[in-house]
Amino acid sequence: MFLGNSPDWYKNTIIAFLVINPMTLLILNSMGLNGTFIVGWMVLLEFIFTLALALKCYPLQPGGLITIQAFFLGLTDSYSLLHEIENNLEVILLLVFMVAGIYFMKNLMLTIFTKLLLTIHSKTKLSLMFCFVAAFLSAFLDALTVTAVLIAVAVGFYRIFHLANSGLEFSTSNHDYHDDSSLSEAGIEDIENFKAFLRDLIMHGVVGTALGGVCTIVGEPQNLLIANVAGWEFIEFMVIMAPITLPVFIAGMITCFAIEKLHIFGFGNHLPLRIKNIFHEYNAYEISQRTNQIKLELYIEMLVGIFLIIALALHLAAVGIIGLGVIILLTSFKGITHEHNLGEAFKEALPFTALLVVFFGVVSVIADQELFTPIISYVLAQEASNQAPIFFIANGLLSAISDNVFVATIYINEIKDALDLNIISRDQFDKLAIAINTGTNIPSIATPNGQAAFLFLLTSSLAPLINLSYMRMVVMALPYTIVLSVVGFISVVNFL
């Protein structure tokens, strides 16, 4: 029963972790070495292992067991975890309420993206459009919200395809059809091509959220934190970051074009003609069946969507609070008042929210055992002219293996303390703050655990549908990681 239907080798590996950790701690302590520091790194790497095999077993259970053991071994405590949760409460509220709010806007989102799919015939242009739109929306909304939209749209596309292959009439009520066994050989080939096509679009889109998310205060959670510490407003933040973010954005769009044209790193897959015809038929059917009530609901969703963009762009409230407002407005005016209908909206995000809290437990281990302190001390000991590039690299590497919000929190607080103690000047502080923001946002796309949006995609219901595993995400993100990191580093060296 342990870990359900996971493969035996996976279960045995988790058991081995749980046995090795206390034994290692005991042996190292008996030798007079800093056992908690070393075991702390082991816990971090073990947790990353559970994320890498998320399709074998959802990381909440194995990762949670490892984290609970870390508490018993004294690597951290519940108060440190609570502190991390308090620091990231906006992210948790965002997951709970904003993702649910997007659920009630799925008809509008599916309509818009279906139009794009049918109107833009070139796969390269469609990929560029997905990447650009995701970047634009992320700059004014936030990366996690936009990723939730992309997931909802992709799942909607998948359901339409299965609806057609089930031999049923199109219906405006969405049902899940995940059984591929009834498909013919041609159908199986089509669905594999369709999955690859969706993988392309969703990866271009989620990278786009990183390209746009780094630009503004509301794009990523750590941006707001950095801006608050530095005292930057919305426009000031955007202008200060532009020398780095603008070249990176241009490089990102060029990379998107190149990998589609060259058909490398798993990209360049086209939508089969038979499936495109299915979407044309569905679109025609959906328009023909659109009643006045359905049209009114689309207008309501559109108006609430405009409110959402304005509220987030002006930062009228915390993102999660705005999401709660979206839920209230949409359900009220669409007449969704029964509890079980509301509950459906929260199913997607709550497992990930629980996983994120477990991850904060790992982050508290990193903080309490000061796993990153040697790196920070080394950087601050370098010459002032070299600190910003080194910060960019160090932030990128650490963000890729842990979490960019945590890394940004640690680094911005460290340089703020250095500023208060007159160790660095205000001008140097500003340069380092820019390096921290761009460093935690850009190279962190290397792995799914680097950014919450990437991790959300990996653990979503969409990932197994389109065969999007941890390693496949790493490989598909690799060209973006290399190009954007190099361009970002060169920009930091030349402009800071």
N, C-alpha and C positions, 0 to 999 in steps of 0.2 A: 504493500500500500504506500510505502514511502515514495513521495514525489510522483504519485499516480502512474501514468503510462510512459514515463520517461525511459529512455534506453538504460539498460543495466550499467553500462560503462559510465554513463552520466551520473547515475545514483552513487556508484562506487567512488567516483571522483569527488563528489560533494562530501561523502562520508570521510574520505581521506583528508580533505581540507579540515573538517571538524576535528579529526584526530591529530593531525600534524600541528595545527596552531598551538594548542596548549602544551604539547610536547616540546615544540621549538622554544616557546616562551620559558618553560621550566629549565631547559638545557642552557639557554643563553644567560638567564639570570644566575644560574649556578656557576657559570663561568665568569661572572662579574661584568658581562656585556649588557648593553642597552637592549634588552629583549623586546620591550614594548614598541620601540621604534621600528625594529626589523619586522616584527609580527604585524605591526600597523601597515607596512608596505605589502605584506603578504595578503592581508585582508582586502586592501584596495585592489590588488591584482586578481584575487579570487572573485571579487564582486564583478570586475570587468569580464572575467570568464563566464559568469552567469548571463551577462548581457550579450556576450558574443554568441551564446547558444540559446537565445530567447525563443527560437522556434522549436527547440527540443523540450523546453519547460519554461513557463513564464517566470521571469527573474524574481518575482516577489517572494516565492517560497524558498528557493535555495539561497538567494541573496539575503533574505530576511533571517534565515537560520545562521548564516555567517555573521550577520550584524548582531544578532542576539548573543552569540558566543563572544563577540568582541566586548559586549557590556559585561559579561560574566568574568572575562579575563582582565577587566579593569582598564581596557584601552580607551574607554570613554564612559560617560554616564548619562542618565536621562536628562539632566539639567543642560548638558551641552547640546543634546539633541533638540530639546525645547528651544534653546537659543537659536539654533540653525533654522528651526521651523519659524520662529518669530521673524528672523531676518528675511526669510523667503515666503512670508505669508501671502504677499501679493501674487506670487507664482501659483501657490496652492489655490487661492481664490479664483485666479484666472482659469485654472484647469477645471475646477468644480462648476463654475457658472458660465464662463465664456464659451467653452466647448459645447455645453448644453444649449446655450443661446444659438450657436451656429446650427445646431440640430434642427431648430424650428425655422431656419432660413434655407434649408437644404433644397427646397423646390426652386427658389430663385437662383441659388448657386448652380444647380443642375441645368436650369434653363439657359443661363448665361454661358456656361462652359460647353454645353451641347451646341449652341450657336457657333462658338469659336471652332469647335471640332469639325462642324459641317461646312463652315464658311472658309476656313483656311485650309487649302488643299496640300500645301507644301509641309512636310513633316518638320523640316528645319525651321520654317517660319513659325509653325505652331509651337515648337520647343522654345524658340526665342520669346514668343508671346507669353508662354507659361512662366518662364524665368523672369521676364520683365514685370508682368502683372504681380507675381508673387513678391518681387523686390519692392515695387511701388506700394503695395498694400502693407507690407511689413514695416515700411518706413513710417506709416501713419497709424497702423494698428499695432500689431506685434507679431513676431515670428510664429509663436505657438498658435495664435488665433488663425493665422493664414494657413498654417499646416493643417489645422482642423478642417478648414474649408476645403483644402485640396484632398484630404482623405475622404470627406463626405462626397465630393464630386466623383472621385475615382470609384468609390463603393457604389455610387449611383450608376455609373457607366457599367460596372460589372453586373449589377442586378438587371439592367436592361438587356444585356447580352444573354444572361441565363434565362430571363423571362422568354426571350425569343426561342432559345434552344430547348425550352421545356415544352414547346408546342402549344403554349397557352396564349390567349388573347392578351394584348397589352392592357394594362390596368394602371390607373393612377395610384393605386395602393401598392406600396413596395413590399415585396416578400423576398426572403433569402433563398437562393437556389445555388447550392455549392456542390451538387453531385455531378461530376463530370462523366460518370460511368455510362450514361445513356447516349453520349455523343458518338457520332460516327468517327472513323479515322480522320476524315477531312475536318470534322468538327473539333477533334482533339488538336490537330495542327493549328487550326484557326485560334483556338482558345489559348494555346501556348504563345502564338504570335501576338495575340491581344494582350496577354499578361506582360509580355516584353514591352509592348507599346506603352502600356500604363506605367510600367516601371520607369521607362525613359521620362515620361512627362512628370511623374511625381518626384523623381530625383532632380530634374531641372527646376521644378517648382520649389522644392525644399532648399536647394542651394540658393535659389533666388531670395528666399526668406532671410538667409544669412547676408546676402549682398545688400539688401535693403535694411535689415535689422541693425546693422552696424552704424547706420547714418544718423539716426535720430534718437532722442531721449527715450521714446516709447517703443523703439524697435526691439530691444532686448531688456530683460530685467536689470542686468548689471549696468546698462547705460544710465538708467535713472539714478542708481546708487552712485556711480562715478560723477554724474552731473551735480547731484546734491552735495557731495563732498567738495567738488571743485567750485561750486557756486555758479554753474552755467545754466542759462535759460535755453528754451527749445531752439530758437534760431541761432544763438551763439554756439551751442553744441554742434549743430549741423555745419556751420561755417568752419569751426575749428577742426572738425574731423575731415572736411572735404579734401584737403591735399592728399590724404591717404585713401579715403573711401571712394572718391571719384575715379582714380586710376584703377582701383580694384574692381569697381563695378564694370568699367569698360572692358577690362581683362576677362571678367566673368562672362560677359555677353559674347566676346570673341571665342572664348573656350567652348561655350555652348554651341556656337556655330560650327567650330572646327570638329568637335567630337561627333556631331551629327553627320557632317559631311564625310568624315573619314571612317565612320562606323567602328569606332574603337571604344574599349572599356565597357562593352555591353550596350552601347547606344546605337542609334540609327535604325531601330526597328519600325516598320511601317504598319499602319492599320490595314488589315486584310479587307479587300473590297467587299466581300460578303458581309462582314461585320459593319462596315461603313454604311452599307445599304440598310442594315437593321436599324441603325441610328436615324437614318433618313425616314424610314417607315415609322419609327417610334415618334420622331419629332412631328411628322404629319398627323399621326394618330393623336398625340397629346394636344396639338393645337385644335384639332376637330372636336375633341372631347372637353375642351376648356370652357366651363360654364362661367356665368357672371360671378359666382361665388369664388371660383378658383382664381379668376382674374383679379378680383378684389383682394384676395389673400396675397397674390404676387405683388400688388401695389403696396399692401401693408408691409410686406417683407422688404420691399425696396425703400420705403420711407424710413423704416426702422434701421435699415442698413446705412442710409445717409446719416441718421442720428448717431449710429455707432461710430462712423468715421469721424464726424465732427467732435463727438465726445472724447474719443481717444486722442485725436490730434491736438485738442485744446487741453487734454488731461484734466477733464472736469472732475474725475474721481479715479480711484484705483481701478485697474482694468477689470478685476473680478466683480467689483460693484457695478460697473457699467454693464458687464455681462448679465448680472442679475436683473438689471433694469430692462435689458433686451428680452430676457425670458418673460418678465411680467408683461411688457408691452405686446409681444407677439402672441402669447397665449391668451391674453385678455381679448384682443381684437380679432383673433382667429377662433375664439370660442372653445379653446382647449382648457377645460376646467376639471377634468377627472384626474385623480391622483395617479392612476396607473398609466395614463397617457403622458403625464409629466415625467414619471420614473424612467421611461424609455430613453429620454434624452441624456440621462446621467450614466448610463451603462458603459459608454465608451471611455469616459475620462476617469471614473473613480478607481478602477484597478491601477491605472497609471499614477494617480494621485497617491495611492498607498505605496506603490513602488518608489515614488519620489521621496516620500517621507523616510523609507528605508535607506535610500541613497543619502539623505541628510544624516542618517546615523553613521554612514561611512565617512561623510564629510566631517562630522564631529570627531571621528578617530584621527583624521588628517590634522585637524586643528589642535586637539589635545596632545597629540604626539609630535606636533610641530614637524611634520614630514617634509614640508616645503621650506622651512626656515633656512636650512643651509644654502638653498638656491637664492633666496632673497638677500641673505647676508653677502653672498658672493657678488651679486649684481650691484648692490649699493657700495661695495668697496672699489668698483671700477671707476675710471675717469668719467667725468660728467658727459663728455661727448660720445662715449660708448654705451652709456646706460640705457638710453631709449631703444637702440637696436637689440641689445641683450634682453631687455624687458619684453620686447615683442616676441623674441624667440622663446624665452622661458615661459611666458604666459601661454603661448601657442602649444608648446609641448605638454605643459601641465594640464591645460584645458582639454586637450585631446584624450588624456587618460583619466581625468576626473570629471570636473564640471566647471564650465566657464564662469558661472555666477559666483561659485565659491572662490575660484582663483582670483577673480576681479576684486571680490570683497577683501581677501587677505592682502593683496598688493596695494590697493588704493588706501587702505588703512595704514599700511606700513609707510608709504611715502607721505601720507598726511602727518603721521607722527614725526617723520624726518623733517618736514616743513616746519612744524610747530617747534622743533628743537633747533631750528636754524642750521640743520645739516645740509639742506638743499635750498635753493632760492625758489621764489614763486615761478619764475620762468622755467626752471628745470622741473618743477612740480607739474606744470601744465604739459610739458613735453612727455613726461613719464605717464601722466594720466591718459594722454592720447595713445601712447604705445600700449598701455594696459587695455584700453577699450578695443583697439584694433587687434591686438594680440589675442585677446580672449574670444573675439568674434570670428576672426578669419581662419587661422590654422585649425581651430577646434572642429571644423567640418570634417576633419580626417576620420573621426570615429563617431558612431551614433551617441556614445555617452558624453561627447564633448558639448553638445547643445541639447537642451530640453526638447526642442522641436524635432530633432533627429531621433532622439530616444522615444518620443511619443509616436513617431511614424513606425519605428521598428517594432514597438509593442502593441500597435493598433490592430484592429481586426482586418485591415487591408493587407498588411505585410504577408501573412500566409497565403492570402488569395492570389497574390501576384508573385509569390516565391521570392520575396525580398528579405534575405537573411542579413545577419550582421556583416559577414565577410563580403557579401555582394554589395552592400551599401558602401563599405570601405573601398572596394575596387572601383565602383562607379563614381565615388567622390574623389578618387585619387587625382585625376587630371585637374579638377578644380582646386584641390588642396595644394598641389605643386605650384600651379600658375598663380593663384591668388596669394599664397604665402610669399612667393618670390617677389611679386609686384608690390605687395604690402611692405615687405622688408626693404626693398629698394626705395620706396616712397618715404619710409620712416628715416632711412639713412640720409636722404637728400633734403627732406623738408623739416626735419626736427633737429 
